[in-house]
């Protein structure tokens, strides 16, 4: 009886082994790109940028540490909106180039302004004053132009001036520019660390 079970087990093992196949070499090429250098195949790997900073001095006392943690929190909250604004600007510009005339472009901008206002007004109302100021600067960082210039290009000088006046009532300015080597150096450092996934 045992020999019958051994025979059945052996035959099943042979049957299962026949279904095993080796992977094709084309499959390996799609996983890891390579280039050929002087007859030698070299695999390539694309890595994200790595930034190395000296230790932060912000953690030397409690008040500086609290400010640093607040900056990290504010960046994590506002940076996605700055990136979203950049992507929306690109999509809007590309779509407007397909519209036949200026009247259609104006109608599209008016509709888009209404839609964006309805969608993001509740979110923007929840931002603190410091987060709002940071968002204005991050928009300049992402778009390479100030919020005022963006509004002026899409809505006109009068409406851009109105929104800048409105911002100035809260101590902000839509003309604030990003200065990564000057007063915004610490913020730039935190942003790069957040984007790299370190913070």
C-alpha positions in Angstrom: 0.0 0.0 0.0 2.8 2.4 0.8 4.5 1.7 -2.5 1.2 2.7 -4.3 1.2 6.0 -2.5 4.9 6.5 -3.3 4.2 5.8 -6.9 1.2 8.2 -7.1 3.3 10.9 -5.3 6.2 10.4 -7.7 3.9 10.6 -10.8 2.2 13.8 -9.4 5.6 15.3 -8.8 6.6 14.6 -12.4 3.4 16.1 -13.7 3.7 19.3 -11.7 7.4 19.7 -12.7 6.5 19.7 -16.4 4.5 23.0 -15.9 7.5 24.9 -14.6 9.0 27.3 -17.2 11.9 29.7 -17.1 11.3 33.4 -17.5 12.1 34.9 -20.8 15.0 37.3 -21.1 12.7 40.0 -22.5 11.0 40.1 -19.1 14.2 40.9 -17.3 14.9 43.8 -19.7 11.6 45.5 -18.9 12.4 45.4 -15.1 15.8 47.0 -15.1 16.9 49.3 -18.0 20.4 49.1 -19.2 22.9 50.5 -21.6 25.9 49.0 -23.3 29.3 50.6 -22.7 32.2 49.2 -24.7 30.5 45.8 -25.0 29.7 45.6 -21.3 26.0 45.7 -20.3 25.5 48.1 -17.4 22.2 48.2 -15.5 20.8 51.6 -14.6 18.8 52.8 -11.7 17.3 56.3 -11.4 17.3 57.6 -7.9 15.7 60.7 -6.4 17.9 63.6 -5.4 19.5 63.2 -2.0 20.1 66.4 0.1 22.5 66.3 2.9 22.2 69.1 5.5 24.1 69.8 8.7 22.1 69.1 11.9 19.3 71.5 12.5 19.9 74.1 15.1 16.2 74.6 15.5 16.0 71.9 18.2 18.3 73.7 20.6 15.4 75.0 22.8 11.7 74.4 23.2 10.5 77.5 21.4 12.6 76.9 18.4 11.6 73.3 18.3 7.9 74.3 18.5 8.4 76.8 15.6 10.2 74.1 13.6 7.4 71.5 14.1 4.8 74.2 13.2 6.7 74.9 10.0 6.8 71.2 9.1 3.0 70.9 9.8 2.3 74.0 7.7 4.4 72.8 4.8 2.7 69.4 4.8 -0.7 71.1 4.7 0.0 73.8 2.1 2.5 72.2 -0.3 0.0 69.8 -1.9 -2.3 72.8 -2.7 0.6 74.7 -4.3 1.4 71.7 -6.5 -2.3 71.4 -7.3 -2.4 75.1 -8.4 0.6 74.5 -10.6 -1.0 71.5 -12.3 -4.3 73.4 -12.7 -2.5 76.3 -14.3 -0.8 74.0 -16.8 -4.1 72.2 -17.7 -6.0 75.5 -18.0 -3.4 77.0 -20.3 -3.3 73.9 -22.5 -7.1 73.8 -22.7 -7.4 77.5 -23.4 -5.1 77.1 -26.4 -7.6 74.7 -28.0 -10.5 77.2 -27.7 -11.4 79.0 -30.9 -11.7 82.6 -29.7 -11.3 85.0 -26.9 -15.0 84.9 -26.0 -14.8 81.1 -25.4 -11.6 81.6 -23.3 -13.3 84.2 -21.1 -16.3 82.0 -20.6 -14.1 79.1 -19.7 -12.1 81.2 -17.2 -15.3 82.5 -15.6 -16.7 79.0 -15.2 -13.4 77.7 -13.9 -13.2 80.5 -11.4 -16.7 79.7 -10.1 -15.9 76.0 -9.9 -12.6 76.4 -8.1 -14.1 78.9 -5.7 -16.9 76.6 -4.8 -14.6 73.6 -4.4 -11.7 75.2 -2.4 -13.2 78.0 -0.5 -14.1 75.8 2.5 -10.5 74.4 2.5 -8.8 77.7 2.2 -11.0 79.2 5.0 -9.6 76.6 7.4 -6.0 77.7 6.8 -4.4 79.9 9.4 -2.9 83.2 8.5 0.7 81.9 8.6 -0.4 78.9 6.4 -2.0 81.4 3.9 1.1 83.4 3.7 3.2 80.3 3.2 0.8 79.1 0.5 1.3 82.4 -1.4 5.1 81.9 -1.3 4.8 78.2 -2.2 2.8 79.1 -5.3 5.6 81.4 -6.3 8.0 78.5 -5.7 6.1 76.0 -7.8 4.9 78.3 -10.6 8.0 80.6 -10.8 5.8 83.6 -10.7 3.9 85.4 -7.9 0.2 84.8 -7.2 -0.4 88.4 -8.2 1.1 87.9 -11.7 -0.9 84.7 -12.2 -4.1 86.4 -11.2 -3.3 89.4 -13.5 -2.6 87.1 -16.4 -5.9 85.2 -16.0 -8.3 87.7 -14.4 -6.8 91.1 -15.3 -5.1 93.8 -13.4 -8.2 95.2 -11.6 -9.2 91.9 -10.1 -5.6 91.0 -9.2 -5.3 94.3 -7.5 -8.5 93.7 -5.6 -7.3 90.3 -4.3 -3.9 91.8 -3.4 -5.7 94.6 -1.4 -7.8 91.9 0.3 -4.7 90.0 1.2 -3.0 93.1 2.5 -5.8 93.6 5.0 -4.5 90.4 6.7 -0.9 91.4 6.5 -0.1 89.4 3.4 0.8 90.3 -0.2 0.2 88.4 -3.3 3.4 89.9 -4.7 5.5 87.9 -2.1 8.3 86.1 -3.9 10.2 82.9 -2.9 13.8 83.4 -1.8 15.3 79.9 -1.3 18.8 81.3 -0.6 17.7 84.1 1.7 14.9 84.3 4.2 13.2 81.2 2.9 16.3 78.9 3.2 15.0 77.0 6.3 11.6 76.6 4.6 13.2 75.3 1.4 15.2 72.8 3.5 12.1 71.5 5.1 10.3 71.3 1.8 13.0 69.3 0.2 13.0 66.9 3.2 9.2 66.5 3.0 9.4 65.9 -0.8 12.1 63.3 -0.2 10.0 61.5 2.4 12.4 62.2 5.3 9.9 64.2 7.3 
